[in-house]
Amino acid sequence: MPAFPARCGRRAAPPALILALLLMIAACTTGAAGTPGRVTVTGAWVRAAAVAGQTTAAYFTIANGTTTNDALLSVSTPAAGMAQIHETTMSSGMMGMHEVPRVDVPAGGTVQFAPGGYHVMLMSLTAPLDAGATVELNLVFEHAGKVVVKAGVRKG
């Protein structure tokens, strides 16, 4: 008699269930926190602006793949005379936006810069920004230092 019976009275898990579990594990361990050990910026884009001197906005996602909290401190670009980090807020039924001195990015977390939330105001544009062009954004973080990003220009 074998040491272990061929059947233990339990059914084997269906292959589809095993595959689903493996995919769930993979989804939980990749992508969400960015590149391990680095702060990464993805999905960067800038809203098109037809006239030099105008103001527009830049958007992106920051992923902190490190074990240390970090913060975005400033942004600059050759495409604008000034860039400021802003947040859109709602107060007493009125939407407004204001400059913020920093945006905290928790260890292992992400922060989205998107219309209606955090964004970077690009003021005093040096030239029109046409859809299809590319803008360089220089993001400065408290711990990660400078991260240079190429942002595609697109219609809002």
Order of alpha helices (4+ residues) and beta strands (2+ residues): alpha-beta-beta-beta-beta-beta-beta-beta-beta-beta-beta
